Amino acid sequence: MPQPDFILAESKIAIIGLGLMGGSLALGLRGKCATIYGIDPHLPTLELALSQHIVDFADSDPAKLLPEVDLVILSAPVPVILTLLEQLPALTPNPCIVMDLGSAKHLIVEAMSKLPERFDPIGGHPICGKEKLSLANAERTLYYAAPFLLTPLERTTPRALSAANQIIEALGAKGKTLDAVEHDRILASTSHLPFLISSALALTTSEDVTPFVGPGFKSTSRLAGTSSSMMLGVLRSNRENVLNALHGMQSQLAEIEAVLSAEDFATLETLLNDAQTKYQSFTGN
């Protein structure tokens, strides 16, 4: 028998992982679905989520809440999401839609494909966030106007796709569908490489310059403030694409170094003008 259409306002949604992304998702969905269940291993986080009415019910044990839900959203570091996907069949006997918010999709989609037929999986990745990851930093409007990428599987049903798009619309985000492999290739350059560049800048800058740090340095190195526990799994799961992006960056830096060493300022000016033009095309500024 076919499943009835998904209706967000009547749905029971569980969010596993109530950090910045999961907490902001709960805040953005509050009042737009029937019930929000919060699941997190950190008890103070659960207490905060309940005291601030971010979720309706909360527990550290997914098995206690998941049998109640229509849709479960995995909002955790990539390795944790992969572990949860292995555990999910034992956590609930009931059919439900499964969606994730992971930053690298190929391995997650592959793991989703192995779920029993009662699960209806779809990959997701909102392109937003901050370097401060806890629930205390969650924002109701974090997803607003942000790209929200979906990576459906061959087995993803129209119902799951509808559910994901209803969530995107409720958050005020902008949905786009991508193949998981293409997603990882793109995000290596637009997300994972910028984190490593920020980290390299922080590592190569001497601490004695601290009194002279201005907005340029702060904005360029901001991503270095992101927890390694979040990014390490992303870099590991998307290693080949990140290495390719790093090699491209190293080649570009080598070219800049060469023309600067040769005092070829005409070529350097051309490179910098090309960079400005590309930046403006990327950002619309």
Salt bridges, closest charged atoms under 4 A:
ASP100 OD2 - LYS105 NZ 2.54
GLU110 OE1 - HIS106 NE2 3.95
GLU131 OE1 - ARG222 NH1 2.90
GLU139 OE2 - LYS130 NZ 2.86
GLU182 OE2 - ARG185 NH2 2.64
ASP184 OD1 - HIS183 ND1 2.83
GLU240 OE2 - ARG239 NH1 2.67
